[in-house]
Amino acid sequence: MTIELDHVTLHRDGITYLDNVSMKLESDGFNVLLGPTLSGKTTLLRILAGIEKPDTGRVMVDGKDVTGVSVQKRKVAMVYQQFINYPSMSVFDNIASPLRVAHVDRKEIATRVNSVAKLLKLEPFLQRRPGDLSGGQQQRTALARAIVKDASLVLLDEPLANLDYKLREELRSELPKLFRDTGTKVVYATAEPGEALMLGGHTATLCEGRLTQFGKTHEVFRNPHDLITAKTFSDPPLNVVSVEKRAGEFVMEDKVHFTIDRMTDQLSDGRYVLALRPHHVSLKARNSHEIELQGKVTIAEISGSETFVHLDIGTHGWVCQAHGVHRLDVGQQVSVAVDPDKFIVFNEDGHRVGEHDDRVARAAHG
């Protein structure tokens, strides 16, 4: 089964929800839609489901235009972040409902419902009604109903957002395995870069209705084509700074001079934008090649074995993702160290420059 979006655009009340989106869904692994709120993820899922019709463009399935085909005539299952269950039915009947509509044999219904209930840890609750469940249990019920349907296309709109941390992590690893050998195409929308990386497969980054990049998830992360994609695929936020290249050196705020070896001969003098992921910033220099920057702490967030240090470096707000627990005071002056070769380089328009060899990009982002 091949599914392709061909120049899909949707406007409503003067707002652009999708802007000329073209992509072909991949069959190996998940197809992840990654972007912040209002980036177009849910709208794209609704168009794939047949709930919404685009103003222009087509949805192609196996080479056939299905743009105007209603959701009832498509073999599609969809799960939203906000769970939807039938309140008068038991959990078992909620999960079984699409199978009964399809006139599946009673014994097979029981087998399939019990199997998916075991996967989602719903076995103790099968005879309860949704109103007697926690929010997470209700969301798992909605997710089970989509999985049991055995649809050709499963659309998941941030389906794990309301689950507790432990179950969310477990399901992130189990869901790709569940669909791996079924031939089902899965499109998974998320606002979390970390979730996209854990799911793997292919990722499309979206911003204000535009598709900025689509490819294998780790390649999009390692080798963003533009600054928007790099920012979309970074959590904590990407560190960004404007610099000027003069006679082989990069100059930051007329104070810090450094070189980026792989860029020395590739770029002409002029202004550029450098981006650096927070885990490439440290509170202590690790080698003589690193440069030190002075900053003032605005907040230090301790999260388990890591500390996220927010600081002002000149006129720029940065984040340092430091290993270990570091107790720092607001306003405290600190030095942070960065390896210049870890910088991603963009021109002033936000387009990636000087990275023609993907092996270089991998080295820079590792």
C-alpha positions in Angstrom: 0.0 0.0 0.0 1.4 3.4 -1.0 0.1 6.7 0.3 1.2 10.0 -1.1 0.3 13.6 -0.4 0.5 15.7 -3.6 0.8 19.5 -3.1 -1.8 19.6 -0.3 -3.0 23.0 0.8 -5.7 24.0 3.3 -6.9 27.5 4.3 -9.6 28.4 6.8 -10.8 31.9 7.7 -7.6 33.5 6.4 -5.4 31.0 8.3 -3.0 28.6 6.4 -3.2 25.2 8.1 -1.2 23.4 5.4 0.9 25.0 2.7 1.7 22.9 -0.4 2.7 19.7 1.4 4.0 16.8 -0.6 5.4 13.6 0.8 5.2 9.8 0.3 4.7 7.8 3.4 7.3 5.1 4.0 6.4 1.5 4.8 9.3 0.6 7.0 8.7 1.9 10.5 6.7 4.8 11.7 6.1 8.0 9.8 6.4 10.7 12.5 4.9 14.2 12.1 7.0 16.5 14.4 6.1 20.0 15.2 4.8 22.4 17.8 1.2 23.3 18.4 -0.5 24.8 15.3 2.2 23.4 13.0 -0.4 21.4 11.0 0.0 17.9 12.4 -3.6 17.2 13.3 -4.9 18.8 10.1 -2.6 16.6 8.1 -3.9 13.5 9.9 -7.5 14.5 9.4 -6.9 14.9 5.6 -5.2 11.5 5.5 -8.3 10.0 7.3 -10.8 11.7 5.0 -12.3 13.9 7.7 -11.0 17.1 6.1 -10.7 17.8 2.3 -7.9 20.1 1.2 -8.5 23.2 -0.9 -5.9 22.0 -3.4 -3.8 18.9 -3.9 -4.5 15.2 -3.7 -4.2 12.2 -1.4 -3.2 9.2 -3.5 -3.5 5.6 -2.3 -1.9 3.0 -4.6 -1.9 5.5 -7.3 -5.6 6.3 -7.0 -7.0 9.7 -6.0 -9.0 9.3 -2.8 -9.1 13.0 -1.8 -12.9 13.1 -1.8 -13.5 9.6 -0.3 -15.2 9.8 3.1 -13.7 8.4 6.2 -16.4 5.7 6.4 -15.1 4.3 3.1 -11.5 4.1 4.1 -9.8 1.4 6.2 -8.4 3.9 8.7 -8.1 4.1 12.4 -7.4 7.3 14.3 -6.6 8.0 18.0 -6.5 11.5 19.4 -4.7 12.9 22.4 -8.1 13.5 24.0 -9.5 10.0 24.4 -13.0 9.2 22.9 -14.8 6.1 24.3 -18.4 5.0 24.5 -19.5 5.7 28.1 -22.3 3.2 28.2 -20.1 0.3 27.0 -17.6 -1.8 29.0 -14.0 -1.6 28.1 -14.2 -4.9 26.3 -17.2 -3.7 24.2 -15.4 -0.4 23.4 -12.4 -2.3 22.1 -14.6 -4.8 20.2 -16.9 -2.3 18.6 -15.1 -1.9 15.2 -14.8 -5.7 14.9 -18.5 -6.1 15.5 -19.3 -3.5 12.9 -17.1 -5.5 10.5 -19.0 -8.7 11.4 -15.9 -10.5 12.7 -16.6 -13.9 14.3 -17.3 -13.8 18.0 -14.4 -16.1 19.0 -11.9 -14.1 17.0 -13.2 -10.9 18.5 -12.5 -12.3 22.0 -9.1 -13.4 21.0 -8.1 -10.1 19.5 -9.5 -8.0 22.3 -7.8 -10.0 25.0 -4.5 -9.9 23.1 -4.5 -6.1 22.7 -5.8 -5.7 26.3 -2.8 -7.7 27.5 -0.4 -5.5 25.5 -1.9 -2.3 27.0 -2.4 -3.7 30.5 -6.2 -3.4 30.4 -7.0 -7.0 31.3 -8.2 -6.2 34.9 -10.6 -3.5 33.5 -12.3 -5.2 30.6 -15.7 -5.3 32.4 -15.6 -1.8 33.7 -17.0 1.3 32.0 -14.8 4.2 30.9 -16.2 6.4 33.6 -14.7 4.1 36.2 -11.2 4.4 34.7 -8.4 6.8 35.2 -7.5 9.2 32.3 -4.6 7.0 31.3 -6.7 3.9 31.3 -9.3 5.6 29.1 -6.6 6.6 26.6 -5.3 3.1 26.5 -8.8 1.9 25.8 -9.1 4.3 22.8 -5.7 3.2 21.6 -6.6 -0.5 21.9 -9.7 0.1 19.8 -7.6 1.5 17.0 -5.0 -1.3 17.2 -7.6 -4.1 17.2 -9.2 -2.8 14.1 -6.4 -4.1 11.9 -6.6 -1.0 9.6 -4.4 -0.4 6.6 -3.6 3.1 8.0 -3.4 4.0 11.7 -3.2 7.7 12.6 -2.0 8.5 16.1 -2.3 12.1 17.2 -0.1 12.4 20.3 -1.7 9.3 21.8 0.6 8.9 24.7 0.6 12.4 26.0 -1.9 11.7 28.8 -0.2 8.5 30.1 2.1 8.3 33.1 5.8 8.4 32.3 6.6 4.7 32.9 3.7 3.4 30.7 4.5 6.1 28.0 8.1 4.9 27.8 7.0 1.3 27.6 4.5 1.9 24.8 6.9 3.9 22.8 9.1 0.9 22.5 6.2 -1.6 22.0 4.2 0.2 19.4 6.7 0.0 16.5 7.1 -3.8 17.3 3.4 -4.2 17.3 3.0 -2.8 13.7 6.3 -4.0 12.3 5.0 -7.2 10.5 1.4 -6.2 9.9 1.9 -4.1 6.7 0.0 -1.3 8.4 1.2 2.2 7.7 1.4 4.3 10.9 1.5 8.1 11.1 2.3 9.4 14.5 2.1 13.1 15.4 4.1 14.4 18.3 5.5 17.7 19.6 8.4 16.0 21.4 11.7 15.6 19.5 12.8 12.9 21.9 9.7 10.8 21.1 10.4 11.1 17.4 14.0 9.8 18.0 12.7 6.9 20.1 10.1 5.8 17.5 12.7 6.0 14.7 11.3 5.3 11.2 10.9 8.5 9.1 10.2 12.0 10.4 8.5 15.0 8.7 9.2 18.3 10.5 6.4 20.8 10.2 6.2 24.6 11.0 3.2 26.8 10.4 1.7 24.3 8.0 4.9 23.9 5.9 6.8 20.7 5.6 10.4 21.7 6.2 12.1 18.3 5.8 11.2 14.6 5.5 13.6 11.6 5.8 14.9 9.0 8.1 14.5 10.2 11.6 18.1 10.2 12.7 19.2 11.8 9.4 16.8 14.7 9.8 18.0 15.1 13.4 21.7 14.9 12.5 21.5 16.9 9.2 18.8 19.6 9.3 18.6 21.5 6.0 17.6 24.7 7.7 17.4 26.5 11.0 13.7 26.0 11.4 14.1 22.2 11.1 17.0 22.3 13.6 14.9 24.2 16.1 11.9 22.0 15.6 14.1 18.9 16.3 15.7 20.2 19.5 14.5 19.9 23.0 15.8 21.6 25.1 15.8 24.6 22.7 18.6 25.0 20.3 21.3 27.5 21.2 21.6 30.1 18.4 24.1 32.9 18.0 24.9 35.4 15.2 28.6 35.7 14.2 30.8 37.2 11.6 33.5 35.4 9.7 36.6 37.4 9.2 39.8 36.1 7.6 39.3 32.5 8.6 38.0 33.2 12.1 34.4 33.4 13.5 33.9 36.4 15.8 31.1 36.3 18.4 30.0 39.8 19.7 33.4 41.2 18.9 34.9 39.4 21.8 35.3 35.6 21.2 37.4 34.5 18.3 37.5 30.9 17.1 37.8 28.7 14.1 35.7 25.8 12.8 38.2 23.6 11.1 35.8 22.1 8.6 34.6 25.5 7.5 37.8 27.4 7.2 38.1 27.2 3.4 34.4 26.6 2.6 32.8 29.9 3.6 33.5 33.4 2.4 33.7 36.2 5.0 30.4 37.6 6.1 27.6 37.0 8.7 26.3 33.6 9.7 24.1 32.0 12.3 25.6 29.2 14.4 23.4 26.7 16.3 24.5 24.3 19.0 22.5 21.6 20.8 22.4 21.9 24.6 24.1 18.6 25.2 27.2 19.9 23.4 27.6 22.7 26.0 29.4 21.7 29.2 30.3 23.4 32.5 33.9 22.2 32.2 36.3 22.2 29.3 37.0 18.7 28.1 39.9 19.4 25.7 42.2 22.3 24.6 40.2 22.7 21.4 37.1 24.0 23.2 36.4 27.6 23.8 35.1 29.1 27.0 32.1 31.5 27.1 31.0 33.6 30.1 27.4 33.6 31.1 25.0 34.5 33.8 22.6 31.8 35.2 18.9 32.6 34.9 17.6 29.3 36.2 19.0 25.8 36.9 16.6 22.9 36.5 17.7 19.6 38.1 16.1 16.6 36.4 17.3 13.3 37.7 20.9 12.8 36.7 21.0 16.0 34.6 20.9 19.7 35.2 19.5 22.1 32.6 21.3 25.4 33.1 19.6 28.4 31.4 22.0 31.3 31.1 22.5 34.6 29.3 25.6 34.7 27.1 25.9 38.3 26.0 22.5 39.1 24.4 21.7 35.4 23.8 19.8 33.0 26.0 21.4 29.5 26.0 20.8 26.2 27.6 23.5 23.8 28.9 22.5 20.2 29.4 25.0 19.2 32.0 25.5 15.6 33.4 25.0 15.4 37.1 23.5 17.6 39.8 24.7 21.2 39.8 23.3 23.7 42.3 23.7 27.1 40.8 22.2 30.4 41.9 20.3 32.8 39.8 22.6 35.6 38.7 25.7 33.5 39.3 28.5 34.0 36.7 29.7 30.7 35.1 32.0 29.6 32.3 30.7 27.1 29.8 32.8 25.2 27.2 31.9 24.4 23.6 33.7 22.6 20.8 33.4 24.9 17.8 33.3 21.8 15.4 29.9 20.9 17.0 28.3 24.1 15.6 25.8 23.8 12.8 26.3 26.7 10.4 23.5 28.6 8.6 23.5 31.7 6.5 21.5 34.7 7.6 18.4 33.4 5.8 18.5 30.2 7.9 19.7 27.8 5.2 22.4 25.2 6.0 25.8 26.0 4.5 29.0 24.2 4.0 27.8 20.7 4.7 28.0 18.8 1.5 29.3 15.6 3.0 26.8 13.8 5.3 29.8 12.2 7.1 30.9 15.7 8.2 27.3 16.5 9.4 27.3 13.2 11.4 30.6 14.1 13.0 29.3 17.6 13.9 26.2 16.3 15.5 27.2 13.0 17.1 
